Amino acid sequence: MVQQLTQCIRLNLDCADVCAVTGSIATRRTGSNEELIRQMLTACETACRLCGEECERHASQHKHCRICAESCRRCERACAEALRSISA
């Protein structure tokens, strides 16, 4: 079913990359770049939302899509919470 899941796979990979980079930038211990961190958290929140939406389309047919959608939603919420904490 790879043909039917091509966009889902693409969004999974994009989301994983964005999450990894965001985590690296946000957790550096050498100074701070709040503007860049805000932008990365916004991008990460968007990537997780898009990936979660796509995975939810396949969740009833594929367990891995259900698990991915749940993980994306958790990460999306965590990014939103982190954004609120540094924007305050």
C-alpha positions, 0 to 999 in steps of 0.5 A: 500500500506504499502507493496510497501512503506516499503523501503520508510517508512524506509528511512523516519524514518531514515532520520527523526532520522538523521535530529533530532540528527544533529539539536541537535548537531549543535545547542548546545550552549556549546562549539563546535565540528566542526569535529562532526558537519561536519560529522553529516551534511554530514550524514544528507545530505546523508540521505535526498538525499536517502529519497528524491530519494525514495519519488520521485519514489512514488510522482506521486501516493502519495501526502505525498511522493511528500511533503516528497521529497520536504522537503528532497531536502530542507534539503539536500540543507540546510545541504550542505550550512551549510557544506560550511559555516563551512568548509570555 
